[in-house]
Amino acid sequence: MYQSLQAFKREIKINAKEYIRFLHGLPNRKSKGIASTIYSLHQEAYKKIDCGQCANCCKVMRPTYNRADIDRIAKHVGMTSQEYCDKYLGQDPTRDIMNRKSPCHFLDKNNRCTIYEIRPLSCRRFPNTQRKDFISCKSLNSLNVQYCPITYHVVKNLKRKLDDEG
């Protein structure tokens, strides 16, 4: 990892407000080629940061589940969908279905997901820095930048690049 998780946590504590403000203003900025810049930064981040060493998302965030996720995972662990929901899942105030607690019950002691091949769609999409609608997802990105070194790398370097442009 290009920096330790502890160094990331120190740095984000200092810069979180600045980067969240930047993300909320991003849809109003006019910059040529911003989508390709974001995607390039996403690819660069993945070359520098090993998610498996970090797993901070699995330790502190809780993924959302759709019905297909619940059914697939419940079958895999030998439970009915209702049993799985009763044991592991709950709803947040917006009525999203998510893990009741963190760290994720599928994270092992080596920071590996024990259901990686069938993990929830929200885990598959995380950290969302590869999405074409990255700019319009300010709430999602504002949350992710606080917990994910990859999102932080993308936002930090995007801000630097746009500030350099003027």
Protein Blocks (a to p, Z undefined) as FASTA:
>chain_A
ZZdfklmmmmmmmmmmmmmmmmmmmmmpccehklmmmmmmmmmmmmmpcfklnommmmmm
ccdddfklmmmmmmmnopafklmmmmmgccdfkopacdfbdcdfkbcfkopafklmmgcf
klmmpgolmpfklmmmmmlmmmmmmmmmklmmmmmmmmmmmmmnZZ
